[in-house]
Amino acid sequence: MKNTSEISKMCQEATEPIYITKNGYGDMVIMSVKMYEEKLFMLDLYNKLAAAEAQIAEGKVLDNV
């Protein structure tokens, strides 16, 4: 990668990860640090929601009455 400043600019402007292929096959995915942190945040949120839904399904709830 010789033109990293142009690649960085593409990542900053992109609204989705950029997929790099090699010989027609997926090889790499690049994204800005901001997008990466947002994806990690959302993944953590989805995991917490799934855990909460599992607890509700198991009847593990607190009654606030």
Distance bins in CASP14 RR format, pairs under 12 A and 6 or more apart:
PFRMAT RR
TARGET T0000
AUTHOR 0000-0000-0000
RMODE 2
METHOD distances of the structure
MODEL  1
1 7 1 0 0 1 0 0 0 0 0 0 0
1 8 0 0 0 0 0 1 0 0 0 0 0
1 10 0 0 0 0 0 1 0 0 0 0 0
1 11 0 0 0 0 0 1 0 0 0 0 0
1 20 0 0 0 0 1 0 0 0 0 0 0
1 28 0 0 0 0 0 1 0 0 0 0 0
1 30 0 0 0 0 1 0 0 0 0 0 0
3 9 0 0 0 0 1 0 0 0 0 0 0
3 10 0 0 0 0 1 0 0 0 0 0 0
4 10 0 0 0 0 0 1 0 0 0 0 0
4 11 0 0 0 0 0 1 0 0 0 0 0
4 30 0 0 0 0 0 1 0 0 0 0 0
5 11 0 0 0 0 0 1 0 0 0 0 0
5 12 0 0 0 0 0 1 0 0 0 0 0
6 12 0 0 0 0 0 1 0 0 0 0 0
6 13 0 0 0 0 0 1 0 0 0 0 0
6 18 0 0 0 0 0 1 0 0 0 0 0
7 13 0 0 0 0 0 1 0 0 0 0 0
7 14 0 0 0 0 0 1 0 0 0 0 0
7 18 0 0 0 0 1 0 0 0 0 0 0
7 20 0 0 0 0 1 0 0 0 0 0 0
7 28 0 0 0 0 0 1 0 0 0 0 0
7 30 1 0 0 1 0 0 0 0 0 0 0
7 31 0 0 0 0 0 1 0 0 0 0 0
7 32 0 0 0 0 0 1 0 0 0 0 0
8 14 0 0 0 0 0 1 0 0 0 0 0
8 18 0 0 0 0 0 1 0 0 0 0 0
8 30 0 0 0 0 1 0 0 0 0 0 0
8 31 0 0 0 0 0 1 0 0 0 0 0
8 32 1 0 0 1 0 0 0 0 0 0 0
8 33 0 0 0 0 0 1 0 0 0 0 0
8 34 0 0 0 0 0 1 0 0 0 0 0
9 18 0 0 0 0 0 1 0 0 0 0 0
9 32 0 0 0 0 1 0 0 0 0 0 0
10 16 0 0 0 0 0 1 0 0 0 0 0
10 17 0 0 0 0 0 1 0 0 0 0 0
10 18 1 0 0 1 0 0 0 0 0 0 0
10 20 0 0 0 0 0 1 0 0 0 0 0
10 30 0 0 0 0 1 0 0 0 0 0 0
10 31 0 0 0 0 0 1 0 0 0 0 0
10 32 0 0 0 0 1 0 0 0 0 0 0
10 35 0 0 0 0 0 1 0 0 0 0 0
11 17 0 0 0 0 1 0 0 0 0 0 0
11 18 1 0 0 1 0 0 0 0 0 0 0
11 20 0 0 0 0 0 1 0 0 0 0 0
11 29 0 0 0 0 0 1 0 0 0 0 0
11 30 1 0 1 0 0 0 0 0 0 0 0
11 31 1 0 1 0 0 0 0 0 0 0 0
11 32 1 0 1 0 0 0 0 0 0 0 0
11 33 0 0 0 0 1 0 0 0 0 0 0
11 34 0 0 0 0 1 0 0 0 0 0 0
11 35 1 0 0 1 0 0 0 0 0 0 0
11 36 0 0 0 0 1 0 0 0 0 0 0
12 18 0 0 0 0 0 1 0 0 0 0 0
12 30 0 0 0 0 0 1 0 0 0 0 0
12 31 0 0 0 0 1 0 0 0 0 0 0
12 32 1 0 1 0 0 0 0 0 0 0 0
12 33 0 0 0 0 1 0 0 0 0 0 0
12 34 1 0 0 1 0 0 0 0 0 0 0
12 35 0 0 0 0 1 0 0 0 0 0 0
13 31 0 0 0 0 0 1 0 0 0 0 0
13 32 0 0 0 0 1 0 0 0 0 0 0
13 34 0 0 0 0 0 1 0 0 0 0 0
13 35 0 0 0 0 0 1 0 0 0 0 0
14 29 0 0 0 0 0 1 0 0 0 0 0
14 30 0 0 0 0 1 0 0 0 0 0 0
14 31 1 0 0 1 0 0 0 0 0 0 0
14 32 1 0 0 1 0 0 0 0 0 0 0
14 34 0 0 0 0 0 1 0 0 0 0 0
14 35 1 0 0 1 0 0 0 0 0 0 0
14 36 0 0 0 0 0 1 0 0 0 0 0
15 31 0 0 0 0 0 1 0 0 0 0 0
15 32 0 0 0 0 0 1 0 0 0 0 0
15 34 0 0 0 0 0 1 0 0 0 0 0
15 35 0 0 0 0 1 0 0 0 0 0 0
15 38 0 0 0 0 0 1 0 0 0 0 0
16 29 0 0 0 0 1 0 0 0 0 0 0
16 30 0 0 0 0 0 1 0 0 0 0 0
16 31 1 0 0 1 0 0 0 0 0 0 0
16 32 0 0 0 0 0 1 0 0 0 0 0
16 35 0 0 0 0 1 0 0 0 0 0 0
16 38 0 0 0 0 0 1 0 0 0 0 0
16 39 0 0 0 0 0 1 0 0 0 0 0
17 26 0 0 0 0 0 1 0 0 0 0 0
17 28 0 0 0 0 1 0 0 0 0 0 0
17 29 1 0 1 0 0 0 0 0 0 0 0
17 30 1 0 0 1 0 0 0 0 0 0 0
17 31 1 0 1 0 0 0 0 0 0 0 0
17 32 0 0 0 0 1 0 0 0 0 0 0
17 35 1 0 0 1 0 0 0 0 0 0 0
17 36 0 0 0 0 1 0 0 0 0 0 0
17 38 0 0 0 0 0 1 0 0 0 0 0
17 39 0 0 0 0 1 0 0 0 0 0 0
18 26 0 0 0 0 0 1 0 0 0 0 0
18 27 0 0 0 0 0 1 0 0 0 0 0
18 28 0 0 0 0 1 0 0 0 0 0 0
18 29 1 0 0 1 0 0 0 0 0 0 0
18 30 1 0 1 0 0 0 0 0 0 0 0
18 31 1 0 0 1 0 0 0 0 0 0 0
18 32 0 0 0 0 1 0 0 0 0 0 0
18 35 0 0 0 0 1 0 0 0 0 0 0
19 25 0 0 0 0 0 1 0 0 0 0 0
19 26 1 0 0 1 0 0 0 0 0 0 0
19 27 0 0 0 0 1 0 0 0 0 0 0
19 28 1 0 0 1 0 0 0 0 0 0 0
19 29 1 0 1 0 0 0 0 0 0 0 0
19 30 0 0 0 0 1 0 0 0 0 0 0
19 31 0 0 0 0 1 0 0 0 0 0 0
20 26 1 0 0 1 0 0 0 0 0 0 0
20 27 1 0 1 0 0 0 0 0 0 0 0
20 28 1 0 1 0 0 0 0 0 0 0 0
20 29 1 0 0 1 0 0 0 0 0 0 0
20 30 1 0 0 1 0 0 0 0 0 0 0
20 31 0 0 0 0 0 1 0 0 0 0 0
21 27 1 0 1 0 0 0 0 0 0 0 0
21 28 0 0 0 0 1 0 0 0 0 0 0
21 29 0 0 0 0 0 1 0 0 0 0 0
22 28 0 0 0 0 1 0 0 0 0 0 0
29 35 0 0 0 0 0 1 0 0 0 0 0
29 36 0 0 0 0 0 1 0 0 0 0 0
29 39 0 0 0 0 0 1 0 0 0 0 0
30 36 0 0 0 0 1 0 0 0 0 0 0
31 37 0 0 0 0 1 0 0 0 0 0 0
31 38 0 0 0 0 1 0 0 0 0 0 0
31 39 1 0 0 1 0 0 0 0 0 0 0
31 40 0 0 0 0 0 1 0 0 0 0 0
32 38 0 0 0 0 1 0 0 0 0 0 0
32 39 0 0 0 0 0 1 0 0 0 0 0
33 39 0 0 0 0 0 1 0 0 0 0 0
33 40 0 0 0 0 0 1 0 0 0 0 0
34 40 0 0 0 0 0 1 0 0 0 0 0
34 41 0 0 0 0 0 1 0 0 0 0 0
35 41 0 0 0 0 0 1 0 0 0 0 0
35 42 0 0 0 0 0 1 0 0 0 0 0
36 42 0 0 0 0 0 1 0 0 0 0 0
36 43 0 0 0 0 0 1 0 0 0 0 0
37 43 0 0 0 0 0 1 0 0 0 0 0
37 44 0 0 0 0 0 1 0 0 0 0 0
38 44 0 0 0 0 0 1 0 0 0 0 0
38 45 0 0 0 0 0 1 0 0 0 0 0
39 45 0 0 0 0 0 1 0 0 0 0 0
39 46 0 0 0 0 0 1 0 0 0 0 0
40 46 0 0 0 0 0 1 0 0 0 0 0
40 47 0 0 0 0 0 1 0 0 0 0 0
41 47 0 0 0 0 0 1 0 0 0 0 0
41 48 0 0 0 0 0 1 0 0 0 0 0
42 48 0 0 0 0 0 1 0 0 0 0 0
42 49 0 0 0 0 0 1 0 0 0 0 0
43 49 0 0 0 0 0 1 0 0 0 0 0
43 50 0 0 0 0 0 1 0 0 0 0 0
44 50 0 0 0 0 0 1 0 0 0 0 0
44 51 0 0 0 0 0 1 0 0 0 0 0
45 51 0 0 0 0 0 1 0 0 0 0 0
45 52 0 0 0 0 0 1 0 0 0 0 0
46 52 0 0 0 0 0 1 0 0 0 0 0
46 53 0 0 0 0 0 1 0 0 0 0 0
47 53 0 0 0 0 0 1 0 0 0 0 0
47 54 0 0 0 0 0 1 0 0 0 0 0
48 54 0 0 0 0 0 1 0 0 0 0 0
48 55 0 0 0 0 0 1 0 0 0 0 0
49 55 0 0 0 0 0 1 0 0 0 0 0
49 56 0 0 0 0 0 1 0 0 0 0 0
50 56 0 0 0 0 0 1 0 0 0 0 0
50 57 0 0 0 0 0 1 0 0 0 0 0
51 57 0 0 0 0 0 1 0 0 0 0 0
51 58 0 0 0 0 0 1 0 0 0 0 0
51 60 0 0 0 0 0 1 0 0 0 0 0
52 58 0 0 0 0 0 1 0 0 0 0 0
52 59 0 0 0 0 0 1 0 0 0 0 0
52 60 0 0 0 0 1 0 0 0 0 0 0
52 61 0 0 0 0 1 0 0 0 0 0 0
52 62 0 0 0 0 0 1 0 0 0 0 0
53 59 0 0 0 0 0 1 0 0 0 0 0
53 60 0 0 0 0 0 1 0 0 0 0 0
53 61 0 0 0 0 0 1 0 0 0 0 0
54 60 0 0 0 0 1 0 0 0 0 0 0
54 61 0 0 0 0 0 1 0 0 0 0 0
55 61 1 0 0 1 0 0 0 0 0 0 0
55 62 0 0 0 0 0 1 0 0 0 0 0
56 62 0 0 0 0 0 1 0 0 0 0 0
END
